[in-house]
């Protein structure tokens, strides 16, 4: 199973979750919410072979933690992946939106100067603004829009800009989420849990419990569940530029 957006360090039993990820041979991008969480998340992940850590500064925390953008720049050479970064235009965080934009713009610039990265990006209530920033700094790398909730028009623009998308069970339970997936390029879609924030009937979604997302993708793409898993694995290799025979990342 592939989980391209999971807050591994925020599970109460994070080490047990990593052990189970390893046992089940899942591929997981462990995103962080602040640069100061980078070291701790790397300690939790340890030498788990299929778990990579993303360096992030979550837009919902920018009002309190914006000074950490300098730490983001200092740590960036150590990080192959960036996430979670982006903008949040929801009512609760609208007051910090201009500050979020300045911080997001600076992180994209720093990432561009570092040679570009694969980035997991938050865009709730702010898809157009996020796409504006991505369009202005394309050399920052490849944007993977996590749990995208924009309009169909914004989805088309994101696709035209070369963005990727990560989708999970919580998103695909909604009619809007499914409608958006129907418009996404199948060769640029990855699965995600967004655990422990996203929930299902059993509690926080974990990386090995993404079957409902696989099932919905199968319905949308008219593929069997096994073929969907193969497509998502192929997509991950394509994103990483890995040969078809290479399952590592």
C-alpha positions, 0 to 999 in steps of 0.5 A, spaced: 500 500 500 502 507 498 500 512 503 503 519 500 501 523 506 501 521 513 502 524 520 506 518 522 509 522 528 502 524 531 499 517 532 499 516 540 503 509 538 507 512 533 513 507 533 508 501 533 505 504 527 512 504 524 513 497 525 506 495 522 508 499 516 514 495 515 511 489 517 506 490 511 511 493 506 507 499 505 510 506 502 509 512 506 511 519 506 511 521 513 509 529 513 511 534 518 507 540 521 513 544 523 521 544 522 522 543 529 518 536 528 523 534 523 528 531 528 523 527 532 519 524 526 526 521 523 527 518 530 520 515 530 521 513 523 528 510 524 531 506 519 524 503 516 526 502 509 519 504 506 518 510 510 520 517 508 520 524 512 517 530 509 520 537 511 514 541 512 510 548 516 503 547 516 499 553 514 494 552 520 500 553 524 504 559 520 500 564 525 504 561 531 510 558 528 512 563 522 519 564 524 521 557 523 521 558 516 528 559 517 529 553 520 526 550 514 531 553 510 537 550 514 534 543 514 532 543 507 538 540 504 537 534 508 530 533 506 528 529 499 521 531 500 517 537 502 510 537 506 506 539 509 506 546 506 501 550 503 495 555 504 489 554 508 483 559 507 478 556 511 474 561 516 478 559 522 485 561 519 483 566 514 486 572 519 493 569 517 492 568 510 497 574 508 502 571 512 501 564 510 502 567 503 509 570 505 511 564 508 509 559 503 512 563 497 519 563 501 518 556 502 517 555 495 523 560 493 528 556 498 526 549 495 527 552 488 534 554 490 535 547 493 534 544 486 527 542 487 523 537 491 517 533 491 512 537 495 505 535 499 501 541 499 495 543 503 490 547 499 483 547 503 479 554 501 485 556 497 486 552 491 487 558 486 492 562 491 496 555 491 496 554 484 498 562 483 504 561 487 506 554 484 505 557 477 510 563 479 515 558 482 515 552 477 522 550 479 520 549 486 519 542 484 513 537 483 506 539 487 502 533 490 496 536 492 493 533 498 486 532 499 484 537 494 477 540 495 477 546 489 472 547 484 472 543 477 475 549 474 481 549 479 482 542 478 483 543 470 488 548 472 492 544 477 492 538 472 495 543 466 500 546 471 502 538 472 500 537 479 499 531 482 494 529 487 493 524 493 486 522 495 484 518 501 478 514 504 475 520 507 475 524 501 472 519 497 466 518 501 464 525 499 460 526 492 464 532 491 471 528 492 469 522 487 467 527 482 474 531 483 477 524 482 473 523 476 477 529 473 484 527 475 489 524 470 489 517 473 497 517 471 498 522 477 494 520 482 496 517 489 493 514 495 493 517 502 491 516 509 492 523 512 492 519 519 491 520 524 486 526 522 482 522 517 478 517 521 474 511 518 469 506 522 475 503 526 478 510 528 484 514 525 486 511 518 492 508 518 497 507 511 495 499 511 487 501 511 486 504 504 482 499 501 476 503 500 480 508 496 482 503 492 475 501 491 472 507 489 478 509 484 477 502 481 469 504 480 472 511 477 477 508 473 473 501 471 479 497 473 479 491 478 482 493 485 489 489 483 489 493 477 488 500 481 494 498 486 498 496 480 497 503 477 498 507 483 505 503 484 506 505 477 505 512 478 509 512 484 515 510 480 513 515 475 513 521 480 520 518 483 523 517 476 524 510 478 525 504 473 519 500 472 523 494 475 525 498 481 520 498 487 525 502 492 524 510 493 
